[in-house]
Amino acid sequence: MNPTHVEPDLLATAGQLIGDAAGQLDNGLAELQATVTTDNPWGADEPGTLFGAAYTGVLSHALEVYGSHVGLLAYAGQNLDAWAREVAETDRAADEMFTALHGRTGL
């Protein structure tokens, strides 16, 4: 098994960038939703009503899916940041332990 090398600062930066991407996607999604849900251009006659029902159903599902992607990106960014902090803390604790052992043994 190959050892894994993790750079906490790079991991935290990646988490921040992914979180930023989630925010940008969320803003874009809000703009898209405001644009595509404002009018009823297909009319109120029978064909327009049928088309409108299908359109709003598909649109609703699409916006829901895109919204879940925003949540997944935000979750990934937060978890990368948490992982970075955990790795840094583990490294700090290990360093303290080895420093204390070195002091006791004099090696």
N, C-alpha and C positions, 0 to 999 in steps of 0.2 A: 504494500500500500504506500502510495506517495504522500509525503506530508503536504499539508495545505498551508499556504502562506496568505495571510490576510492583512491588508493595510487599512486600519480603522479610519484614517482620514479620507482615503479614497472611497471607502464604503459609505461614510457619512456624506461625502460630497455627492455620490451617486444617488443616495436616498433623497437628498435635497433636490437634485435635478429632476428626479422622478416625481417628487411631490410638486415641484413647480410645473411640470408637464401636466399633472392632474389638474392643477388650478387653471392652467390655460385651456385645457380641454373642457373643463366645467364652464368657463366663461364663454367659449365658443359654442358650446351646447346651449347655453342660455340664450345667446344671440340667435342661434338657429331656431330654437323653439319659439322665440318671440316673432321671428319672421314667418315661419310656416304655419302658425296657428292663429294668425290675426284675421284673415279674411275667409269668405265662403264664395270663391269665384265660380264654383260649379253650378250654382243656382239652387232654387228650391223646388224645381220640377222633379218628376219621378227619376229620370236618368241622373240628374244632379244629386238628388238625395241618395241614390244607390252608390254613386261614385264617392260622394262625401263620406258615407258610412265606411266604405272600404278604405278610403284614404286615411281617415282619422284612426281607424283600427290599426292599420300598418304603421302609421306615423307614431301612434302611442307606443306600440311595441318597440319600434326603432329607437325612440327617445329613451325608453326604459333600458334597453340594452346598452346604449351609449352611456347612460347614467351609471350603470353598473360598472362599466369600464373605468369611469372616473373614480369610483369607489375603490376598485381593485388597484389602480395606480397609486392612489393616496395610501392605501394599506401597505403596498409594497415599499413605498418610500419611507413610511414610518418604521416598518420592520427592518429595513436596511440600516436606518439610523440607530435603532435599538440594538441591532447586532453589532454595529460599530462600537457603541458605548460598552457593550458586554465584552467584546474582545479587548478593548482598551483597559477595562477594569480588571479582567483576568490577567492581562500582561502586567499591570501595575502590582497586583497582589502577588503574582509569581516572583516578580523582581524583589518585592519586599521580603518574601519568604527566603529567597536565595541570599539576599543581603544579610538577613538575620542569621542564617545558617553559616555563612562565611564568617561573620563576626564571632560566633560561638566556637567554631572549629579553628579559626585562625589560618585557614588555607587560602 
